[in-house]
Amino acid sequence: MANNGTPLVEMRDISIAFGGIKAVDHVSIDLHPGEVVGLLGHNGAGKSTLIKCLSGAYKADAGEIYINGAKAEISNPRDAREYNIETIYQTLALADNLNAASNLFLGREIVGAGGFLDDSAMEAETRKIMARLNPNFRKFNVPVSALSGGQRQSVAIARAVYFNAKILIMDEPTAALGPQETQMVAELIQELKKQGLGIFLIEHDIHAVMDLCDRAVVMKNGQRVGTVNVGEVTDEDILGMIIMGKKPPQAV
């Protein structure tokens, strides 16, 4: 996928070590608006650690991060949010006993006159954002514990987008989902792309990356093996990068 113009995110020469062991060793990656970039590699390859430097969970020992071409200082998750970076972890961090609107506004509730929660305003806003992202979503008045996996992903994504995410980090969004639910998440991701968001997808599943991503970055032993356009490679090419660190001719 050809991208022109300034990247939404550039991580340049990022390194981070724990106890003398380099978890990420001089890795550079980028992300453009309306693009999904998959990060692949075995457990311990460094993909999650790298992306946690962007989400503010870790601070890199060396390297620089640029957002929209300007150098960014990200030391914690609050800093990341200032740059419109939101992370959707595999656990989704939803309060199971609350409904979609209460989860969407958890910690950022709309308060009406008299200091009381404005439940109707929060539900109206939730219906608006869901109409944009997942028009088939109907279960607004049940606890999210009663929702399917794909519907729960919808709520987590809606929360990020409502609060103006431009850069979304998703950790294995289709893990443990059935085919229909996986398709629902794929449609959500396509909708976010149309709206110009950039998405980093941390994945183990090569098929998910081939289906959902524009480019794939493979890491091994803390280093970047290479970056490929998904449409130009096969599953076997990516598998070779993951297992043997073998870079196909198309990789950069």
PyMOL commands that set and color helices and strands:
alter all, ss='L'
color gray80, all
select helices_A, chain A and resi 47-55+77-82+100-104+113-115+119-133+144-146+149-162+179-194+206-212+230-232+235-244
alter helices_A, ss='H'
color red, helices_A
select strands_A, chain A and resi 9-18+21-31+36-40+62-67+70-72+85-88+167-171+198-202+215-220+223-229
alter strands_A, ss='S'
color yellow, strands_A
deselect
rebuild
show_as cartoon
